[in-house]
């Protein structure tokens, strides 16, 4: 194998070529300008080609030097990326969870404080995003996602399948004369449209079919791209929302939302958890991994109706 220049000299060469001057390289490396020049001469001697062009007190890379520097810099970039990945995998600072936005804000976030309180030395970063992350490259430890999107992850497990139910504010309910579940369809209705990757969200038409009535034509309906936004609109008395049990539990318990007819429509797919394997070697990683699954088991029990209803088609 051909002998390589000393690593110290290559590092100086990479820094000089990246910054453009010996002075800047000396500042970044914490050495003198003379030491930079000495290491550059060592690289030239080992390579056997003129890499540095000297004009008075100014030095610059030659054409061959620029070509060699491109390859050397690429190698150092890989080394820096490898070091960053190792440090991130073993960092004690933060556990990063990526969730679908509404899952983050309306389900996981409200419970995550309890876990953090039980683990006060752990830091958790919660990200709400629709796009599926590349776990290792994006610095994400856990991903909560829905349906078939989880299949892109190697390490994954099913969490729970949620159910949807009509909910509204107590104030709106007092203004309506609801005698049967079908009367809900004559009230102001709030719609939800999911991102394309997640498939079609169950609709009011699906719920109407489940209870055995024809869907009335919507007039003046408002549709939201986020389930959380539709739920907030319902809390503000804007209409009925066909909302997931997991995302309305806190608001129902507090009285901000009511469920006049508990007729639940099952989601077509389950939620799932994916993880980057190094997280299980990080401090608090295994504990958070187990906790998310335990919370999901409780949610499965809470969402599933005691009497089985029809699932959406």
N, C-alpha and C positions, 0 to 999 in steps of 0.2 A: 504494500500500500504506500502511495506517495506520501512523503512527510508533509504535515501541515505546519504553517507558521504557529508560533505560540498563541494560545488563546488570548492572553493579555494584549498581544500586538494586534490580533484580529479585532478585538473589541475596540481598541483605539481607532483602527482603520474604519470600522463600521460607524463609529460615532463621528469621526471627522467627515466622512462622506455624507452622512445624514445631515449634519449641521452646516457644513460648508467652509468652516474656518478652524484653524488650530486653536485659536483663543476660545471659541465656543465649546469645542471638544474638551479643552482643558478644564473649563468651568464645570461642565457636566460630570466629568470623571474625577474632579478634585485633584488634579495634578498640574504640573507646570507646562507651559507651551513647549519648552525644551524636551520634556518627557514625551509629549505627543510626537514631536518630530523624530525622536529616537525610535519609538515604536513603529512609526511609519517606515523608517529605513529598514527595520528588521523584516517587516512584511515584504518589502521590495526584494530584499536579499533572498528570502526563502522562496519567493515566487519566481525570481529570475527575470522579471520584466519591469520596465519603467512604469510605475503606477502613479507617481506623483510628479507634477510639473512645477518647477520652481522658477519664479520670476522675481528676483530681488528678495524682498521679505515676504512676498505672497506665494502661497502654494495652493495647488488645485489638482484634481484628479485628471489624469490623461484619459484618452478614449478607452484604452485597455483597462485603466483603473476604474472607470465608471462601469464597464461591463463586469469586472470582478466584484466591484462593490454591490451591484444589484444582486448577485448570487449570495454574497456574504450577508447582506442585510436580510434577504429572504430566510437564510438559515437562523439568524438571530431572532427574527420575528417568530419563527416556529418555536425557538427556545423560550421566548418570552410568553408565548401563548401556552406552552406546556406548563411553565411555572405558574402562570395565572390560574390555570385549570386545577392544578394540585392545591394551590393555596385556597381556592374557592371551595374545593371539595372538603378540605379539612378546617375551614374557617370556623371559629367558635362564635363569630359575631351574629350571623343571621341565617335563618331558615326562610327560604322564599317559596311562597305558594302562589301559583297562577290559577285563576278561576274564570269561568264565564262571568261577565260583569254583574248580572243580577244574582247569581249564586254567591258571589263574593259579598255584595252589599246587603242582601236580604236573608242569607242563610248562614254562611260561614262566619262572617265578621261578627255577628251578634253573639256567637258562641266562643269565638276565639279568645276573647278577653278572659273567659273562665280558665282556659288552658294556660294562658300566659300568667295568670295570677298564681296558678299552681306551680309554674316553672319561672320564677321571677328573674333568673339569670339568662333566660333565652330571649332572643330578639326574633320577631317574626315579621316578614315583609309580605303583604298581601297585594297581589296585582289582579285587577279585573280586566280581562282582554278576551276577545272572541278568537283571535288567531292562535293556533296551536303552537306553542314554543318548541324550539329545539332545546331540550332540557339542559344538556351539558354545555352547549355553546352559549345559551342565553342566561346561564347562571340560575336556572330554576330547579328547585328540589322536588316539588310536587305540582301536579296539574290535575285539577278537577274539571272534567269535561263531560259531554253528553253523547250518548248514542255511538254510532260507528266511528266517530273521530278518535276514540281511544285506541282503535286497532293500529294506529301508526306508532304506538309506543310498545316497546318490548316488555317492560315490567309494569303490569297493570292489574287491577282487580275491580270487580263490580261493586258498587256501593248500595244504591237503592233505586227503585222505580217510584217516581212520585205520582200523585193524583191531583187533579184540578177540580176546583169547586167555585161556584159563583159567590162573590163577596162584594159588599158595598159598605158605605158609612152608615152609622146609626141615623144620622140626620137625613140621608136620602131615603132610608127605609120608612121613616115616619111620614114621608110625603107620598109614598106609594101605597096602593091598595092591592097587596099581593095575597091572593087566595089559594094559588096553586103554583107549583114550580114553573109551569108554562108561562105564567104572568111575568116572570123575570125577563122573558124575551121581548116584552113590550116596553121595558124600562130603557133608559140610556145605556148603551153597551160600549165597553172599551175593548178594542181588539189588540192583539199582539202578533207581530211578525218576527220570527227568528231569522238569524243569519242563514244564508243558503246552505252552508256546510252542515247545519244542525237539522236540516229537514224542515218540514212544515209544522208549525205549532198547531195543536188542537184548536178548533174554532168553535164559535157559538153554534154553528150548524152541527158539529159533531156532538155537542152537548144536547142540543135539541133532539137529534136522532136517538141518543141514549135514553132520554126520558120518554121517547115515543111520540113526539109532536113535530109538526112541520116548522121549519125555521122561518120566522117573519123576515121580510126584507128590511135591512138596516136603513135607517134614515138619520143622517147627521152623525154617523159613527166616527169615532176617532181611534186610529190605530197607532200603536207605539212599537218601536224596534227593540225596546228594552222592557222586560217584564217588570222591573223595578219601577220604571216610570209610569206604567199602567196602574200598578198597585198604589203608587203615591197619588195618582189622579183619583182613584176610587176613594182613598182616605179623605181626599178633599171634596168628596160629594159629587164628583163629575159623572158617575155611572157605576154600573156593575163591571167587575173584572172577573174573567175566568182565570183564577190564579192558582198557583201551585201551593199545596198545603205547607211545604217546607218554607216558602217565602212569605207566608201570611201568618204563621204561628204567633209571632211576637205581637203583631198588630191586632190579631183576634183576641189574644190573651189580655191586651191592654184596653180593649174596647174600641179601638180606632176603626176596626172592621167587624162586621157581623156576617154570619152565614145563615140566611133565613131558611134555606133548604139544603140539607147536607147530602147532596147527590153528586158523587165524585166520578170523574172521568179519568181513566188511567192513561198516563203518558205511553207512547209507543215504545220508548227505549229507556234503559236505566242510565243513571249517572255513574261515572267511574272515576277511579283514582289511578294516576300513573306517577311513577317516581324515578328519579335518577339514582341508581344503586349506591354511589358514594355517600348519599345522604344518610344511609343506615349506619355509617361509621362516624358521622358528625355528632357532636354533643346535642342531645335532645332530639335527634333525627328519628330514632326508633320510637320514642315516646309520642312524637307528633304523628307518625305514621299509624300507630295503633289507635291513637285518640280519634283521628279522622274516621277510621273504620267503625269505632264504637259509636260515635255521633251518628254515623249513617245508619247503623242498626237501629238506634232509637228512632231516627226519622222514619225508617221503613215501617216500624210498628205504629208510629203516630199517624202517618199518611194513609195507610191501608184501612179502608172502611171495615167496620165490623161485619156488615152485610155486603157481600160481593156485588159490585155493579159492573156494568159493561165497560170494556176497554175501548179506546178509540181505534178506529180502523185506519 
